[in-house]
Amino acid sequence: MLHDMRNRPVFGNSLFRRGIEALGNRLPARWSVAPDVIEPRGKGYRPDALLQVRGSDGSKATLVVEVKQRISAAQAADLAPRLNQAARENRATGSLLMTSYLSPMARERLRTGGVSYLDLTGNVRIVLDRPALFIESRGADRDPAPPRVGSKSLKGSSAGRIVRALCDWKPPVGVRELARRAETDPGYVSRILTLLQGEDVVSRDKKGTVSIVRWKDLLRRWAQDYSVTGTNRSFALLEPRSVDSLLKRLITYKGKWAVTGSRAVPRAASTASVRTLSCYVEGAAEAAAAFGLREVEAGANVLLLEPFDSVVWQRTRKEGGLICVAASQCAVDLFTGTGREPSEAGALLSWMENNESAWRA
């Protein structure tokens, strides 16, 4: 039985219309996409619409579609299995979420759940087996119209201390204990936890206690709002002899210091030889003078960092005679570093996963 599309609220939805237009503009030549006149079925959950995607050879695929003005990563993770079930119930080829904006973590949850997605900023991933189709493009990584209430980012010293506390100690942990560890206000901790719950990187029980911390995802989420050279005060310098000669002098330096970046990666996780050095110091000018480092516009091999917060000095460790930052701090610094450093972050996370007792209390 056919149903009049004019009676279906989603067909009058501007977001839905714009989503179809955006998808149509990305299809190969002689492909088409159009809403199906048949209303989707569902037991307990029913998607908003069905879409017909037709290939140039006449073959077609049906997608079940959910349209959301806004969706968090946690909501995306919850929606993915329901959309897949709806696809099976409607004998559809796959499923698609349309929304105004998807955060990187929400995209990851949909990708892991096997759901295609399209947001109006240009984040698109459509995967079909027949007709064979793969579309992927990147739009905004930050919400162009964020909600006006609640914490919206992990910028700042207090947020950094909370992230470090969640990563460096195993759950469970209550709000007040987390606030004590992070040396910040319990009310602010609650707001940050609400943000992290929405991003699906922490879970809390009925009493509000943090019961699960997905620390790898949490570090990736922190890296969206953190920059090793932007969050910290950074100085690019040249050691004219060699970094190795600087390392020997660094070990006897009387000031406060801790190595980060590639040089701070445990040897078992190191993936490449390192020709540069990133190091936190209390006073960059004093350290540069003590080591005879020169300011340069290009060709620097030393990065001195004055830390954004004292949390950088917490849970340091020894590695080959060097004082190194905590593994969690090293990971976020690598994620936001230059050259090969972002790829080295992945190797470090694998080591951290396999050696959790070595860095996590």
Disulfide bonds with the S-S distance in Angstrom:
none
